[in-house]
Amino acid sequence: MKKIIYTLLLAAGVIFTFGACSKADNNAPGLGTGTGGSLARFTIYGNYLYVVDGTTLKTFNISNPKNTVQVSSIEVGFGIETIYPYNGNLFIGSAMAMYIYSLGNPEQPRSEGMASHVRACDPVVAKDSLAYVTVRSTNNGSSCGGSVDALIVYNIADLRNPTTIRTIPMQNPHGLGITENTLYVCDGQAGLKIFNVNSIANLALIKTIGGYNFYDVIPYNDVLICMVEGGMVIYDIADQQNPVFVAKTF
């Protein structure tokens, strides 16, 4: 079965474009969507499509694909870049902050909270009571400004008041992905950084996988799909913290 999955992923390499899809929210009712990376600008939750541009969150009802209707448009902030759905909420990354919007009413997302950070590009993923954000500076070609390269961990137990609990220096951070207790962070030419996040008090870098310039990553069941310079690299993550190389598309 795994061989079939690997083959399909390789055959569909062009379709799995990381910046053009969304990570599925397993808590979304009736969800049956594609999967994409943390650098995504749109996502699907139930019968709704959420799209972010430079300043705005737009909501579309897609229950009838032949008659897609925009139902709301919300001004979020400046430099909006990424969107990530988790547990009935949208986590929106910008050049200045992480914003959290509740989907209690999926047609009208409601602002729950935000956390400011240094000016930098800002993909975000979340799990349980924590959110993980990478910030990348102009020193690494970021168009967002700023001079800090890091992984920032937020406590989001109180969505209205996210608080920073860890800041880990990185060299050239880009996209990231998370499984049950493992966080994968693309650190550009510095490699794919693998963290054990089972306990935030003991957040630890387990290993670094090198050899490629890593941009974004999708954990999908027992498969890890990495967007790298030149194409995609696929790893088996039956053992989540010890990826095993399977194939590449170039």
N, C-alpha and C positions, 0 to 999 in steps of 0.2 A: 504493500500500500504506500509506504513512504517513497519507494522508487517512482511510483506513479505521480505523487505530489511533486517531487523534485523535477520530473520531466515536464509536467504542466507548467511549473513556475519558470523553468528555463524557456519553454516555448512561448510563454506569455510575457517575456521580459520587458518588452516595450510597453505592454498594457499596464504593468505594475509600476507606473510612474509615481514616485513618492510624493512629489509636490502636488499631485492632482487627485488624490484620493483621501479617504478618511479612515482613522482607526475606529473599528466598530466598538460600540458601547454594549457590552453583554447584558446590561440592565435595561436596554431599550425595548419596549413592547413591540412585538411584531417586526423586529429588525432583521433584515436580510441584506446586508450591504457588503461592499467591497472593503478592502483593507489598504491603508496607506501609512505614510510616515508622519512623524511629529511636526514636519514642516508644512503640513496640509493647510489649505485655506478654506476648505469646506468639509462638512461632515453631515451624515444622515442620522436622525434619531426618530424611530418610528416612521410616521408619514410626513416628516418634515426635513427639509434641506436647509442647513445653516451655512451662510457664506460670509466671510469677512473680507473687507478691502482695507484701504489705508486708515479709515476712521470708523467704519460702520459694520454692524452685524445685521444681516438681512435674513429673513425667514420666509421660506416658500413651502406651501402645502403641495405635496407631490402624491397625494392619495390617488389622484387621477393623472397619470403621466402625460395624457394627451391635453390636459388643461392645468398645467402648473400655475399656481397663483401665489404672488407675493402677498404675505399677510402682515408683515411688519418690517420696520427699518429703525434701528436704534443706533444713535451716535454713542460709540464706546469711548474713544480717546484717540490719541495721536499715534501714528506709526503702527497700526494693527497689522500683525504678521501671520499668526497661526491660531488654529482652533483645535481643541481636543475634548471629546465627550467622555464623561465618566460619572456613573452613579446618579444620573438625572441632572447633571450640571454640565455647563460648558466652561472650559478653562481656555482663556483667550490670552495669547502672548502679544506683547507690543514692545516697542523700542524703549519704553519707560516703565512698564509694569506688567503684572499678571492680573487679569480680571476674571471674576467668577460670576456666572449667570445661571440662575436656577431655571429648569424646564418644567416646573410645576404646572405652568400653563405653556405648552410647547409653542403656541402661536405668539406668545408675548414673553420672551425670556426676561427674567427679572434680575437686576443687579443684586448680588449678594455681598460682594466684597472685592477688595483689590489689595495688592501689595506692590509698592513701588520698589524699584531696584535701580542700579546704575544704568545709565543709557547704554544699551547694547541690544543686539538681536536676541530673540527670546522664544525658542520653542519650549513647550511644556507638556509633561505627562503627569498623571496622578494615579494614586492607589491608596485605598483606605483613608487615613487621616493625613496623608502627606502628598505634596506636589513637588515635582522636580523640574527645575528650569536650567537651561544652559544660556549663558550670556557670552557673546563673542564681540570683540572690539574691532575698531578700525585697523588695528595693527595686523589683523588677519583678514583684511579685505571686507569687513562688514560695512554696509552702507548706513547702518543705524547709528553710528557714532559710539563714543565711549572708549575706555581704555582698559577694561577689565575682561579677563577670560576666566570663566569659572562655572562650576555646577553649584546651584543654590537649592537648598532643601527648605521647603516651607511646611509648617504645621497648619493644616486646614481643618482641624477639628471644629473650629469656629469659623464658618465660611465668611462671616462678616468681618473677621479680624485675623487674616492670615499672618503668621509671624515667621521670620527667618530663624532657622535653628542650626543650619550648617552652611558654610561656604567653602567649597573645595576648589583650589586653583586648577585650571586646565591650561592646555597649550593652544588649542584651536578648536573649541567645541562647536558642534553642529547639532544634528538631531539625536534623539534618544528614544528608548523604548523600555517597557517594563513587563515582567512576568510575575509569577507568584512571589518570589523573594529575590529576584535578580534584576538589576538595572543595567542596561547597555547604553553607553554614551559614546557617540562618534566624536573622536577628538582629532579629526583631520588626519594629517600625516603622522601624528603621534599615536594613532591606532584606535582600536575599539576597546574602550575601558569597561571592564565587567566588575560590578559592585554587588556585594551581598547586602541587601536592604532588609533582611529579616528582622533586624533590631536597629533602630535609628541610633541608639546609644553606641552600637558597635558597627556602624556603617563602615565597610572595609572594601578597598580595592582588591579583588581576588586575582585578576590577571589582566594583561593587555595583549591583544592580538594585533600584530603588525603586518606589514607587507602591502598595505593598500592605503589610499587616502579616503577615509570613511566620511560620508556625508549624512546618511540617515539609515534607520534600521526598523524592521518590523518583526517582532516575535509573533509567530503564527503557529499555534499548537506546538509541535516539536521541531519546528523549522524557524531558523533565523535568517531573514532576508536583508542583506546589507546593500545599500546603494553606495558605490565607491566610484572614484574617478575611472571612467572607462566602461562602466557597466554595473553588473550585480554579482555579488558573491553569496552563496547559500551555505549555511551551516546546519548540522543536526544538533539540536539542543534537548535531546532526551534527558541528558544531564545538563540542566540549565546553566550551570556555572563553568562548564567545560565544553564549549562548542567544538564540533568536529567538522572540518571542511568537507563539503560534498561536491560542489561544482561552482563554476563561474560562467558568465555569459560572454566573455571576451578572451 
